[in-house]
């Protein structure tokens, strides 16, 4: 799959930032706080999407559909 150049630049910037954090004694941030706020494509509500126990999928807190 091809990525636009801007996407690749963003990934490289993030990678350099995380390496710099570790090098200076900081630690990389956690993968996810367990939720994200977004608009559900199914019910249209702007609500929290909660991470499932396996840590892979998010589900809408309003209609419980997976995202």
N, C-alpha and C positions, 0 to 999 in steps of 0.2 A: 504494500500500500504506500502510496506517495504522500508525503507531508509537505505543506507549504513551508517556505523558508522561515517565515516568522515563527511557526510552531517549533521548528528545530532550534532556533535561536533562544526561545523561551526555555526549552528543555536544558540547553547548555548553561543558561544563566542560573537556573534552579540548581543544577548539579554543582556548579562552581560555588554557589552560596552555601549549600549543605556541606561541601567539603571544607570550606572556610570556617564554618561553625565548629566542626569537629576538630580542625587544626588548632583553633584558638581556645580549646577547652570547653566549648559549648556542646550541646547535643542536638541532634536532629529532632525536629518536632514529631510528635506522635502522628501516626498515619491518619487518624480521623478522630474527632471528638465524639463520634457515635451518632451524629445527626448532621443533616444539611437542610437549609431552608431554600425551597424552590417551588415553582409552580407545577402542579400535577397536570399531566396531559390528559388524564382520565376525567377528573372531577373539576379541574380548573381552579382549585383553591391554592393560594400561596401559603404553604404550610411547611411544617417540619417533615423531613423524610428520615426515618429512624433506621439505623444499620441493624441488620439481622444478626443473630448470635454467631453465625459462621463468618461474619465480617466481609461478605461479598455483595449482597444486595441491599438496597434501601427500599423501604415501603412507606407509602403516604400515610400520615397519621389521620387523615380524614376518611379516605375510602379503603385503606389497607392494600391497595394495589402495589405491585412491585414496580420499581423504576429501573 
